[in-house]
Structures are given as structure tokens and as C-alpha cells.
Amino acid sequence: MSSKVKVKLNRSGVRSLLRSSEMQEMLSERAKEIQQRAGDGYEQDVFVGTNRANAMVSAATYQAKSDNMKNNTLLKAVK
């Protein structure tokens, strides 16, 4: 005998969770791991958008940009 359960999310609570400093710290750690796997010339950044925190790893130097274009270094570093 199954009963249906309805779950209603608290939108403001979820938004505050996704923007929290704990979420930013977790994203920063993950971005740092990706940056280290990618190698020299890559940088990471964490910023808060409208609804959530975001992390970004990008090629900062010409050599890193060239390496990423030739080898898809960032895509491989994400695993």
C-alpha cells in the first residue's frame, strides 16, 4: 500500500543555501582541485550570482589558453 508524498521546497531557503558561504567554500575547494590538475597558467574564481554561487576555472596565460585549445585540458581536469 503506497501513499503519495508531496514535497514542497522553500524557495528562499534553497536560494540561501545555494548562496551560502559553506557552498562557496565547497565550490572553491573543487575549483582549486581542477586548477591543480590543469597545471600552471590556470586560475580559479568563485562568485555569487542571482540564485547561486558559481565557481570558474579559466586559462589565464597565453600558454595555458593554447594548451587548453589543443588538448582540452580543462575538460579533462574536471573528470
N, CA, C and O atoms as a Maestro MAE file, in Angstrom:
{
 s_m_m2io_version
 :::
 2.0.0
}

f_m_ct {
 s_m_title
 :::
 protein
 m_atom[316] {
  # First column is atom index #
  i_m_mmod_type
  r_m_x_coord
  r_m_y_coord
  r_m_z_coord
  i_m_residue_number
  s_m_chain_name
  s_m_pdb_residue_name
  s_m_pdb_atom_name
  i_m_atomic_number
  :::
  1 25 0.825 -1.152 0.000 1 A "MET " " N  " 7
  2 3 0.000 0.000 0.000 1 A "MET " " CA " 6
  3 2 0.894 1.247 0.000 1 A "MET " " C  " 6
  4 15 1.532 1.584 0.997 1 A "MET " " O  " 8
  5 25 0.911 1.887 -1.107 2 A "SER " " N  " 7
  6 3 1.746 3.083 -1.204 2 A "SER " " CA " 6
  7 2 0.903 4.331 -1.024 2 A "SER " " C  " 6
  8 15 -0.253 4.408 -1.440 2 A "SER " " O  " 8
  9 25 1.517 5.273 -0.405 3 A "SER " " N  " 7
  10 3 0.846 6.565 -0.251 3 A "SER " " CA " 6
  11 2 1.714 7.615 -0.937 3 A "SER " " C  " 6
  12 15 2.942 7.542 -0.905 3 A "SER " " O  " 8
  13 25 1.073 8.569 -1.543 4 A "LYS " " N  " 7
  14 3 1.802 9.606 -2.252 4 A "LYS " " CA " 6
  15 2 2.226 10.691 -1.271 4 A "LYS " " C  " 6
  16 15 1.450 11.147 -0.431 4 A "LYS " " O  " 8
  17 25 3.466 11.076 -1.410 5 A "VAL " " N  " 7
  18 3 4.017 12.113 -0.562 5 A "VAL " " CA " 6
  19 2 4.346 13.309 -1.444 5 A "VAL " " C  " 6
  20 15 5.011 13.166 -2.470 5 A "VAL " " O  " 8
  21 25 3.888 14.467 -1.048 6 A "LYS " " N  " 7
  22 3 4.203 15.683 -1.787 6 A "LYS " " CA " 6
  23 2 5.235 16.472 -0.994 6 A "LYS " " C  " 6
  24 15 5.107 16.647 0.218 6 A "LYS " " O  " 8
  25 25 6.251 16.941 -1.692 7 A "VAL " " N  " 7
  26 3 7.289 17.745 -1.067 7 A "VAL " " CA " 6
  27 2 7.239 19.125 -1.704 7 A "VAL " " C  " 6
  28 15 7.274 19.258 -2.927 7 A "VAL " " O  " 8
  29 25 7.160 20.134 -0.877 8 A "LYS " " N  " 7
  30 3 7.164 21.498 -1.378 8 A "LYS " " CA " 6
  31 2 8.400 22.188 -0.821 8 A "LYS " " C  " 6
  32 15 8.550 22.326 0.393 8 A "LYS " " O  " 8
  33 25 9.287 22.621 -1.719 9 A "LEU " " N  " 7
  34 3 10.524 23.257 -1.303 9 A "LEU " " CA " 6
  35 2 10.288 24.710 -0.926 9 A "LEU " " C  " 6
  36 15 9.471 25.406 -1.529 9 A "LEU " " O  " 8
  37 25 11.005 25.137 0.061 10 A "ASN " " N  " 7
  38 3 11.006 26.533 0.462 10 A "ASN " " CA " 6
  39 2 12.019 27.245 -0.437 10 A "ASN " " C  " 6
  40 15 13.226 27.126 -0.225 10 A "ASN " " O  " 8
  41 25 11.536 27.980 -1.434 11 A "ARG " " N  " 7
  42 3 12.407 28.580 -2.444 11 A "ARG " " CA " 6
  43 2 13.448 29.516 -1.843 11 A "ARG " " C  " 6
  44 15 14.614 29.479 -2.237 11 A "ARG " " O  " 8
  45 25 13.052 30.333 -0.918 12 A "SER " " N  " 7
  46 3 14.017 31.271 -0.332 12 A "SER " " CA " 6
  47 2 15.062 30.519 0.495 12 A "SER " " C  " 6
  48 15 16.223 30.927 0.544 12 A "SER " " O  " 8
  49 25 14.661 29.437 1.136 13 A "GLY " " N  " 7
  50 3 15.609 28.629 1.895 13 A "GLY " " CA " 6
  51 2 16.617 27.938 0.999 13 A "GLY " " C  " 6
  52 15 17.806 27.892 1.315 13 A "GLY " " O  " 8
  53 25 16.149 27.401 -0.116 14 A "VAL " " N  " 7
  54 3 17.041 26.745 -1.068 14 A "VAL " " CA " 6
  55 2 17.995 27.771 -1.666 14 A "VAL " " C  " 6
  56 15 19.186 27.498 -1.813 14 A "VAL " " O  " 8
  57 25 17.477 28.958 -2.015 15 A "ARG " " N  " 7
  58 3 18.313 30.014 -2.587 15 A "ARG " " CA " 6
  59 2 19.398 30.427 -1.599 15 A "ARG " " C  " 6
  60 15 20.555 30.596 -1.984 15 A "ARG " " O  " 8
  61 25 19.034 30.591 -0.330 16 A "SER " " N  " 7
  62 3 20.037 30.990 0.665 16 A "SER " " CA " 6
  63 2 21.074 29.884 0.880 16 A "SER " " C  " 6
  64 15 22.241 30.181 1.133 16 A "SER " " O  " 8
  65 25 20.670 28.628 0.784 17 A "LEU " " N  " 7
  66 3 21.607 27.517 0.886 17 A "LEU " " CA " 6
  67 2 22.585 27.529 -0.277 17 A "LEU " " C  " 6
  68 15 23.786 27.342 -0.079 17 A "LEU " " O  " 8
  69 25 22.083 27.747 -1.492 18 A "LEU " " N  " 7
  70 3 22.942 27.749 -2.675 18 A "LEU " " CA " 6
  71 2 23.880 28.952 -2.719 18 A "LEU " " C  " 6
  72 15 24.897 28.906 -3.411 18 A "LEU " " O  " 8
  73 25 23.565 30.025 -1.999 19 A "ARG " " N  " 7
  74 3 24.395 31.224 -1.971 19 A "ARG " " CA " 6
  75 2 25.258 31.304 -0.712 19 A "ARG " " C  " 6
  76 15 26.018 32.260 -0.559 19 A "ARG " " O  " 8
  77 25 25.164 30.346 0.174 20 A "SER " " N  " 7
  78 3 25.822 30.416 1.481 20 A "SER " " CA " 6
  79 2 27.348 30.355 1.368 20 A "SER " " C  " 6
  80 15 27.906 29.936 0.354 20 A "SER " " O  " 8
  81 25 27.992 30.788 2.441 21 A "SER " " N  " 7
  82 3 29.460 30.765 2.474 21 A "SER " " CA " 6
  83 2 29.983 29.326 2.474 21 A "SER " " C  " 6
  84 15 31.065 29.064 1.949 21 A "SER " " O  " 8
  85 25 29.233 28.400 3.051 22 A "GLU " " N  " 7
  86 3 29.640 26.993 3.041 22 A "GLU " " CA " 6
  87 2 29.659 26.457 1.607 22 A "GLU " " C  " 6
  88 15 30.573 25.725 1.227 22 A "GLU " " O  " 8
  89 25 28.653 26.823 0.820 23 A "MET " " N  " 7
  90 3 28.604 26.394 -0.580 23 A "MET " " CA " 6
  91 2 29.756 27.024 -1.359 23 A "MET " " C  " 6
  92 15 30.373 26.365 -2.196 23 A "MET " " O  " 8
  93 25 30.046 28.286 -1.089 24 A "GLN " " N  " 7
  94 3 31.152 28.959 -1.761 24 A "GLN " " CA " 6
  95 2 32.480 28.291 -1.424 24 A "GLN " " C  " 6
  96 15 33.336 28.140 -2.295 24 A "GLN " " O  " 8
  97 25 32.658 27.893 -0.175 25 A "GLU " " N  " 7
  98 3 33.882 27.225 0.243 25 A "GLU " " CA " 6
  99 2 34.030 25.860 -0.439 25 A "GLU " " C  " 6
  100 15 35.123 25.499 -0.875 25 A "GLU " " O  " 8
  101 25 32.939 25.109 -0.528 26 A "MET " " N  " 7
  102 3 32.972 23.812 -1.191 26 A "MET " " CA " 6
  103 2 33.317 23.976 -2.670 26 A "MET " " C  " 6
  104 15 34.125 23.218 -3.207 26 A "MET " " O  " 8
  105 25 32.711 24.956 -3.323 27 A "LEU " " N  " 7
  106 3 32.996 25.209 -4.732 27 A "LEU " " CA " 6
  107 2 34.441 25.651 -4.935 27 A "LEU " " C  " 6
  108 15 35.078 25.272 -5.917 27 A "LEU " " O  " 8
  109 25 34.951 26.446 -4.013 28 A "SER " " N  " 7
  110 3 36.332 26.908 -4.093 28 A "SER " " CA " 6
  111 2 37.308 25.735 -4.001 28 A "SER " " C  " 6
  112 15 38.289 25.687 -4.743 28 A "SER " " O  " 8
  113 25 37.047 24.799 -3.105 29 A "GLU " " N  " 7
  114 3 37.900 23.616 -2.966 29 A "GLU " " CA " 6
  115 2 37.882 22.781 -4.245 29 A "GLU " " C  " 6
  116 15 38.926 22.326 -4.712 29 A "GLU " " O  " 8
  117 25 36.701 22.585 -4.802 30 A "ARG " " N  " 7
  118 3 36.574 21.795 -6.039 30 A "ARG " " CA " 6
  119 2 37.287 22.494 -7.197 30 A "ARG " " C  " 6
  120 15 37.974 21.843 -7.985 30 A "ARG " " O  " 8
  121 25 37.129 23.808 -7.304 31 A "ALA " " N  " 7
  122 3 37.786 24.563 -8.374 31 A "ALA " " CA " 6
  123 2 39.301 24.527 -8.217 31 A "ALA " " C  " 6
  124 15 40.030 24.466 -9.207 31 A "ALA " " O  " 8
  125 25 39.775 24.564 -6.970 32 A "LYS " " N  " 7
  126 3 41.219 24.502 -6.722 32 A "LYS " " CA " 6
  127 2 41.786 23.144 -7.149 32 A "LYS " " C  " 6
  128 15 42.889 23.076 -7.692 32 A "LYS " " O  " 8
  129 25 41.040 22.072 -6.907 33 A "GLU " " N  " 7
  130 3 41.476 20.742 -7.342 33 A "GLU " " CA " 6
  131 2 41.591 20.689 -8.870 33 A "GLU " " C  " 6
  132 15 42.557 20.149 -9.410 33 A "GLU " " O  " 8
  133 25 40.614 21.244 -9.544 34 A "ILE " " N  " 7
  134 3 40.625 21.251 -11.012 34 A "ILE " " CA " 6
  135 2 41.788 22.093 -11.522 34 A "ILE " " C  " 6
  136 15 42.471 21.701 -12.467 34 A "ILE " " O  " 8
  137 25 42.015 23.241 -10.906 35 A "GLN " " N  " 7
  138 3 43.109 24.117 -11.298 35 A "GLN " " CA " 6
  139 2 44.455 23.409 -11.139 35 A "GLN " " C  " 6
  140 15 45.318 23.521 -12.010 35 A "GLN " " O  " 8
  141 25 44.640 22.687 -10.047 36 A "GLN " " N  " 7
  142 3 45.899 21.983 -9.808 36 A "GLN " " CA " 6
  143 2 46.103 20.863 -10.818 36 A "GLN " " C  " 6
  144 15 47.228 20.631 -11.261 36 A "GLN " " O  " 8
  145 25 45.028 20.160 -11.192 37 A "ARG " " N  " 7
  146 3 45.152 19.106 -12.200 37 A "ARG " " CA " 6
  147 2 45.453 19.682 -13.575 37 A "ARG " " C  " 6
  148 15 46.138 19.048 -14.378 37 A "ARG " " O  " 8
  149 25 44.942 20.886 -13.853 38 A "ALA " " N  " 7
  150 3 45.159 21.508 -15.160 38 A "ALA " " CA " 6
  151 2 46.610 21.954 -15.320 38 A "ALA " " C  " 6
  152 15 47.159 21.872 -16.419 38 A "ALA " " O  " 8
  153 25 47.237 22.422 -14.248 39 A "GLY " " N  " 7
  154 3 48.635 22.831 -14.314 39 A "GLY " " CA " 6
  155 2 48.810 24.333 -14.215 39 A "GLY " " C  " 6
  156 15 47.901 25.060 -13.815 39 A "GLY " " O  " 8
  157 25 50.007 24.787 -14.590 40 A "ASP " " N  " 7
  158 3 50.345 26.206 -14.489 40 A "ASP " " CA " 6
  159 2 49.579 27.029 -15.521 40 A "ASP " " C  " 6
  160 15 49.255 26.547 -16.606 40 A "ASP " " O  " 8
  161 25 49.300 28.262 -15.165 41 A "GLY " " N  " 7
  162 3 48.655 29.180 -16.091 41 A "GLY " " CA " 6
  163 2 47.142 29.209 -15.997 41 A "GLY " " C  " 6
  164 15 46.491 29.921 -16.762 41 A "GLY " " O  " 8
  165 25 46.576 28.456 -15.084 42 A "TYR " " N  " 7
  166 3 45.123 28.437 -14.917 42 A "TYR " " CA " 6
  167 2 44.764 29.099 -13.593 42 A "TYR " " C  " 6
  168 15 45.513 28.989 -12.622 42 A "TYR " " O  " 8
  169 25 43.632 29.780 -13.546 43 A "GLU " " N  " 7
  170 3 43.195 30.436 -12.318 43 A "GLU " " CA " 6
  171 2 41.751 30.065 -12.022 43 A "GLU " " C  " 6
  172 15 40.992 29.689 -12.915 43 A "GLU " " O  " 8
  173 25 41.384 30.179 -10.731 44 A "GLN " " N  " 7
  174 3 40.024 29.837 -10.320 44 A "GLN " " CA " 6
  175 2 39.400 31.019 -9.613 44 A "GLN " " C  " 6
  176 15 40.091 31.848 -9.022 44 A "GLN " " O  " 8
  177 25 38.077 31.084 -9.684 45 A "ASP " " N  " 7
  178 3 37.333 32.174 -9.073 45 A "ASP " " CA " 6
  179 2 35.971 31.649 -8.622 45 A "ASP " " C  " 6
  180 15 35.385 30.784 -9.273 45 A "ASP " " O  " 8
  181 25 35.483 32.171 -7.519 46 A "VAL " " N  " 7
  182 3 34.147 31.844 -7.016 46 A "VAL " " CA " 6
  183 2 33.389 33.153 -6.862 46 A "VAL " " C  " 6
  184 15 33.902 34.110 -6.281 46 A "VAL " " O  " 8
  185 25 32.170 33.195 -7.381 47 A "PHE " " N  " 7
  186 3 31.360 34.393 -7.267 47 A "PHE " " CA " 6
  187 2 29.911 34.003 -7.018 47 A "PHE " " C  " 6
  188 15 29.501 32.880 -7.311 47 A "PHE " " O  " 8
  189 25 29.145 34.934 -6.479 48 A "VAL " " N  " 7
  190 3 27.740 34.688 -6.173 48 A "VAL " " CA " 6
  191 2 26.900 35.375 -7.234 48 A "VAL " " C  " 6
  192 15 27.004 36.583 -7.447 48 A "VAL " " O  " 8
  193 25 26.064 34.584 -7.897 49 A "GLY " " N  " 7
  194 3 25.156 35.113 -8.898 49 A "GLY " " CA " 6
  195 2 23.810 35.445 -8.276 49 A "GLY " " C  " 6
  196 15 23.690 35.575 -7.058 49 A "GLY " " O  " 8
  197 25 22.815 35.578 -9.111 50 A "THR " " N  " 7
  198 3 21.477 35.921 -8.646 50 A "THR " " CA " 6
  199 2 20.880 34.830 -7.773 50 A "THR " " C  " 6
  200 15 20.287 35.119 -6.734 50 A "THR " " O  " 8
  201 25 21.033 33.579 -8.187 51 A "ASN " " N  " 7
  202 3 20.387 32.476 -7.472 51 A "ASN " " CA " 6
  203 2 21.341 31.554 -6.738 51 A "ASN " " C  " 6
  204 15 20.925 30.856 -5.813 51 A "ASN " " O  " 8
  205 25 22.609 31.532 -7.125 52 A "ARG " " N  " 7
  206 3 23.527 30.565 -6.521 52 A "ARG " " CA " 6
  207 2 24.970 31.017 -6.653 52 A "ARG " " C  " 6
  208 15 25.282 31.949 -7.393 52 A "ARG " " O  " 8
  209 25 25.838 30.342 -5.924 53 A "ALA " " N  " 7
  210 3 27.272 30.574 -6.025 53 A "ALA " " CA " 6
  211 2 27.797 29.787 -7.222 53 A "ALA " " C  " 6
  212 15 27.302 28.704 -7.533 53 A "ALA " " O  " 8
  213 25 28.795 30.341 -7.880 54 A "ASN " " N  " 7
  214 3 29.384 29.716 -9.065 54 A "ASN " " CA " 6
  215 2 30.896 29.672 -8.921 54 A "ASN " " C  " 6
  216 15 31.498 30.562 -8.321 54 A "ASN " " O  " 8
  217 25 31.500 28.637 -9.470 55 A "ALA " " N  " 7
  218 3 32.956 28.528 -9.497 55 A "ALA " " CA " 6
  219 2 33.399 28.456 -10.948 55 A "ALA " " C  " 6
  220 15 32.704 27.907 -11.803 55 A "ALA " " O  " 8
  221 25 34.580 29.028 -11.210 56 A "MET " " N  " 7
  222 3 35.073 29.071 -12.576 56 A "MET " " CA " 6
  223 2 36.577 28.822 -12.566 56 A "MET " " C  " 6
  224 15 37.301 29.375 -11.738 56 A "MET " " O  " 8
  225 25 37.035 27.995 -13.482 57 A "VAL " " N  " 7
  226 3 38.460 27.793 -13.705 57 A "VAL " " CA " 6
  227 2 38.709 28.188 -15.147 57 A "VAL " " C  " 6
  228 15 38.018 27.724 -16.054 57 A "VAL " " O  " 8
  229 25 39.695 29.041 -15.359 58 A "SER " " N  " 7
  230 3 39.954 29.523 -16.715 58 A "SER " " CA " 6
  231 2 41.447 29.595 -16.979 58 A "SER " " C  " 6
  232 15 42.262 29.624 -16.056 58 A "SER " " O  " 8
  233 25 41.787 29.622 -18.264 59 A "ALA " " N  " 7
  234 3 43.176 29.762 -18.682 59 A "ALA " " CA " 6
  235 2 43.553 31.231 -18.588 59 A "ALA " " C  " 6
  236 15 42.885 32.075 -19.185 59 A "ALA " " O  " 8
  237 25 44.608 31.551 -17.853 60 A "ALA " " N  " 7
  238 3 44.989 32.939 -17.622 60 A "ALA " " CA " 6
  239 2 46.125 33.391 -18.534 60 A "ALA " " C  " 6
  240 15 46.190 34.566 -18.894 60 A "ALA " " O  " 8
  241 25 47.005 32.496 -18.908 61 A "THR " " N  " 7
  242 3 48.154 32.869 -19.734 61 A "THR " " CA " 6
  243 2 47.956 32.397 -21.171 61 A "THR " " C  " 6
  244 15 47.105 31.554 -21.456 61 A "THR " " O  " 8
  245 25 48.757 32.956 -22.060 62 A "TYR " " N  " 7
  246 3 48.696 32.563 -23.462 62 A "TYR " " CA " 6
  247 2 49.019 31.075 -23.626 62 A "TYR " " C  " 6
  248 15 48.366 30.374 -24.400 62 A "TYR " " O  " 8
  249 25 50.031 30.599 -22.892 63 A "GLN " " N  " 7
  250 3 50.420 29.185 -22.985 63 A "GLN " " CA " 6
  251 2 49.293 28.277 -22.511 63 A "GLN " " C  " 6
  252 15 49.046 27.231 -23.110 63 A "GLN " " O  " 8
  253 25 48.613 28.667 -21.449 64 A "ALA " " N  " 7
  254 3 47.507 27.854 -20.928 64 A "ALA " " CA " 6
  255 2 46.335 27.853 -21.902 64 A "ALA " " C  " 6
  256 15 45.689 26.822 -22.093 64 A "ALA " " O  " 8
  257 25 46.054 29.003 -22.522 65 A "LYS " " N  " 7
  258 3 44.973 29.072 -23.500 65 A "LYS " " CA " 6
  259 2 45.277 28.184 -24.695 65 A "LYS " " C  " 6
  260 15 44.400 27.477 -25.191 65 A "LYS " " O  " 8
  261 25 46.518 28.223 -25.154 66 A "SER " " N  " 7
  262 3 46.923 27.387 -26.279 66 A "SER " " CA " 6
  263 2 46.834 25.906 -25.912 66 A "SER " " C  " 6
  264 15 46.339 25.089 -26.688 66 A "SER " " O  " 8
  265 25 47.324 25.575 -24.712 67 A "ASP " " N  " 7
  266 3 47.272 24.185 -24.233 67 A "ASP " " CA " 6
  267 2 45.831 23.702 -24.132 67 A "ASP " " C  " 6
  268 15 45.530 22.570 -24.513 67 A "ASP " " O  " 8
  269 25 44.940 24.545 -23.624 68 A "ASN " " N  " 7
  270 3 43.544 24.155 -23.481 68 A "ASN " " CA " 6
  271 2 42.888 23.949 -24.843 68 A "ASN " " C  " 6
  272 15 42.093 23.025 -25.016 68 A "ASN " " O  " 8
  273 25 43.215 24.801 -25.807 69 A "MET " " N  " 7
  274 3 42.632 24.663 -27.144 69 A "MET " " CA " 6
  275 2 43.099 23.378 -27.833 69 A "MET " " C  " 6
  276 15 42.320 22.717 -28.519 69 A "MET " " O  " 8
  277 25 44.363 23.034 -27.646 70 A "LYS " " N  " 7
  278 3 44.925 21.851 -28.305 70 A "LYS " " CA " 6
  279 2 44.523 20.548 -27.618 70 A "LYS " " C  " 6
  280 15 44.266 19.545 -28.284 70 A "LYS " " O  " 8
  281 25 44.470 20.564 -26.285 71 A "ASN " " N  " 7
  282 3 44.328 19.313 -25.527 71 A "ASN " " CA " 6
  283 2 43.057 19.199 -24.695 71 A "ASN " " C  " 6
  284 15 42.864 18.180 -24.032 71 A "ASN " " O  " 8
  285 25 42.186 20.200 -24.700 72 A "ASN " " N  " 7
  286 3 41.004 20.203 -23.837 72 A "ASN " " CA " 6
  287 2 41.378 19.951 -22.376 72 A "ASN " " C  " 6
  288 15 40.759 19.137 -21.691 72 A "ASN " " O  " 8
  289 25 42.383 20.654 -21.928 73 A "THR " " N  " 7
  290 3 42.948 20.435 -20.599 73 A "THR " " CA " 6
  291 2 41.917 20.628 -19.485 73 A "THR " " C  " 6
  292 15 41.845 19.816 -18.563 73 A "THR " " O  " 8
  293 25 41.130 21.685 -19.564 74 A "LEU " " N  " 7
  294 3 40.149 21.941 -18.504 74 A "LEU " " CA " 6
  295 2 39.068 20.864 -18.481 74 A "LEU " " C  " 6
  296 15 38.650 20.429 -17.408 74 A "LEU " " O  " 8
  297 25 38.621 20.441 -19.633 75 A "LEU " " N  " 7
  298 3 37.602 19.397 -19.682 75 A "LEU " " CA " 6
  299 2 38.127 18.098 -19.084 75 A "LEU " " C  " 6
  300 15 37.397 17.400 -18.380 75 A "LEU " " O  " 8
  301 25 39.376 17.772 -19.356 76 A "LYS " " N  " 7
  302 3 39.972 16.558 -18.805 76 A "LYS " " CA " 6
  303 2 40.230 16.697 -17.306 76 A "LYS " " C  " 6
  304 15 40.165 15.709 -16.575 76 A "LYS " " O  " 8
  305 25 40.524 17.916 -16.842 77 A "ALA " " N  " 7
  306 3 40.794 18.134 -15.426 77 A "ALA " " CA " 6
  307 2 39.538 18.017 -14.578 77 A "ALA " " C  " 6
  308 15 39.622 17.711 -13.389 77 A "ALA " " O  " 8
  309 25 38.367 18.257 -15.177 78 A "VAL " " N  " 7
  310 3 37.115 18.143 -14.441 78 A "VAL " " CA " 6
  311 2 36.827 16.690 -14.105 78 A "VAL " " C  " 6
  312 15 36.283 16.398 -13.040 78 A "VAL " " O  " 8
  313 25 37.179 15.788 -14.989 79 A "LYS " " N  " 7
  314 3 36.955 14.342 -14.851 79 A "LYS " " CA " 6
  315 2 35.502 14.064 -14.757 79 A "LYS " " C  " 6
  316 15 35.101 12.907 -14.636 79 A "LYS " " O  " 8
  :::
 }
 m_bond[315] {
  # First column is bond index #
  i_m_from
  i_m_to
  i_m_order
  :::
  1 1 2 1
  2 2 3 1
  3 3 4 2
  4 3 5 1
  5 5 6 1
  6 6 7 1
  7 7 8 2
  8 7 9 1
  9 9 10 1
  10 10 11 1
  11 11 12 2
  12 11 13 1
  13 13 14 1
  14 14 15 1
  15 15 16 2
  16 15 17 1
  17 17 18 1
  18 18 19 1
  19 19 20 2
  20 19 21 1
  21 21 22 1
  22 22 23 1
  23 23 24 2
  24 23 25 1
  25 25 26 1
  26 26 27 1
  27 27 28 2
  28 27 29 1
  29 29 30 1
  30 30 31 1
  31 31 32 2
  32 31 33 1
  33 33 34 1
  34 34 35 1
  35 35 36 2
  36 35 37 1
  37 37 38 1
  38 38 39 1
  39 39 40 2
  40 39 41 1
  41 41 42 1
  42 42 43 1
  43 43 44 2
  44 43 45 1
  45 45 46 1
  46 46 47 1
  47 47 48 2
  48 47 49 1
  49 49 50 1
  50 50 51 1
  51 51 52 2
  52 51 53 1
  53 53 54 1
  54 54 55 1
  55 55 56 2
  56 55 57 1
  57 57 58 1
  58 58 59 1
  59 59 60 2
  60 59 61 1
  61 61 62 1
  62 62 63 1
  63 63 64 2
  64 63 65 1
  65 65 66 1
  66 66 67 1
  67 67 68 2
  68 67 69 1
  69 69 70 1
  70 70 71 1
  71 71 72 2
  72 71 73 1
  73 73 74 1
  74 74 75 1
  75 75 76 2
  76 75 77 1
  77 77 78 1
  78 78 79 1
  79 79 80 2
  80 79 81 1
  81 81 82 1
  82 82 83 1
  83 83 84 2
  84 83 85 1
  85 85 86 1
  86 86 87 1
  87 87 88 2
  88 87 89 1
  89 89 90 1
  90 90 91 1
  91 91 92 2
  92 91 93 1
  93 93 94 1
  94 94 95 1
  95 95 96 2
  96 95 97 1
  97 97 98 1
  98 98 99 1
  99 99 100 2
  100 99 101 1
  101 101 102 1
  102 102 103 1
  103 103 104 2
  104 103 105 1
  105 105 106 1
  106 106 107 1
  107 107 108 2
  108 107 109 1
  109 109 110 1
  110 110 111 1
  111 111 112 2
  112 111 113 1
  113 113 114 1
  114 114 115 1
  115 115 116 2
  116 115 117 1
  117 117 118 1
  118 118 119 1
  119 119 120 2
  120 119 121 1
  121 121 122 1
  122 122 123 1
  123 123 124 2
  124 123 125 1
  125 125 126 1
  126 126 127 1
  127 127 128 2
  128 127 129 1
  129 129 130 1
  130 130 131 1
  131 131 132 2
  132 131 133 1
  133 133 134 1
  134 134 135 1
  135 135 136 2
  136 135 137 1
  137 137 138 1
  138 138 139 1
  139 139 140 2
  140 139 141 1
  141 141 142 1
  142 142 143 1
  143 143 144 2
  144 143 145 1
  145 145 146 1
  146 146 147 1
  147 147 148 2
  148 147 149 1
  149 149 150 1
  150 150 151 1
  151 151 152 2
  152 151 153 1
  153 153 154 1
  154 154 155 1
  155 155 156 2
  156 155 157 1
  157 157 158 1
  158 158 159 1
  159 159 160 2
  160 159 161 1
  161 161 162 1
  162 162 163 1
  163 163 164 2
  164 163 165 1
  165 165 166 1
  166 166 167 1
  167 167 168 2
  168 167 169 1
  169 169 170 1
  170 170 171 1
  171 171 172 2
  172 171 173 1
  173 173 174 1
  174 174 175 1
  175 175 176 2
  176 175 177 1
  177 177 178 1
  178 178 179 1
  179 179 180 2
  180 179 181 1
  181 181 182 1
  182 182 183 1
  183 183 184 2
  184 183 185 1
  185 185 186 1
  186 186 187 1
  187 187 188 2
  188 187 189 1
  189 189 190 1
  190 190 191 1
  191 191 192 2
  192 191 193 1
  193 193 194 1
  194 194 195 1
  195 195 196 2
  196 195 197 1
  197 197 198 1
  198 198 199 1
  199 199 200 2
  200 199 201 1
  201 201 202 1
  202 202 203 1
  203 203 204 2
  204 203 205 1
  205 205 206 1
  206 206 207 1
  207 207 208 2
  208 207 209 1
  209 209 210 1
  210 210 211 1
  211 211 212 2
  212 211 213 1
  213 213 214 1
  214 214 215 1
  215 215 216 2
  216 215 217 1
  217 217 218 1
  218 218 219 1
  219 219 220 2
  220 219 221 1
  221 221 222 1
  222 222 223 1
  223 223 224 2
  224 223 225 1
  225 225 226 1
  226 226 227 1
  227 227 228 2
  228 227 229 1
  229 229 230 1
  230 230 231 1
  231 231 232 2
  232 231 233 1
  233 233 234 1
  234 234 235 1
  235 235 236 2
  236 235 237 1
  237 237 238 1
  238 238 239 1
  239 239 240 2
  240 239 241 1
  241 241 242 1
  242 242 243 1
  243 243 244 2
  244 243 245 1
  245 245 246 1
  246 246 247 1
  247 247 248 2
  248 247 249 1
  249 249 250 1
  250 250 251 1
  251 251 252 2
  252 251 253 1
  253 253 254 1
  254 254 255 1
  255 255 256 2
  256 255 257 1
  257 257 258 1
  258 258 259 1
  259 259 260 2
  260 259 261 1
  261 261 262 1
  262 262 263 1
  263 263 264 2
  264 263 265 1
  265 265 266 1
  266 266 267 1
  267 267 268 2
  268 267 269 1
  269 269 270 1
  270 270 271 1
  271 271 272 2
  272 271 273 1
  273 273 274 1
  274 274 275 1
  275 275 276 2
  276 275 277 1
  277 277 278 1
  278 278 279 1
  279 279 280 2
  280 279 281 1
  281 281 282 1
  282 282 283 1
  283 283 284 2
  284 283 285 1
  285 285 286 1
  286 286 287 1
  287 287 288 2
  288 287 289 1
  289 289 290 1
  290 290 291 1
  291 291 292 2
  292 291 293 1
  293 293 294 1
  294 294 295 1
  295 295 296 2
  296 295 297 1
  297 297 298 1
  298 298 299 1
  299 299 300 2
  300 299 301 1
  301 301 302 1
  302 302 303 1
  303 303 304 2
  304 303 305 1
  305 305 306 1
  306 306 307 1
  307 307 308 2
  308 307 309 1
  309 309 310 1
  310 310 311 1
  311 311 312 2
  312 311 313 1
  313 313 314 1
  314 314 315 1
  315 315 316 2
  :::
 }
}
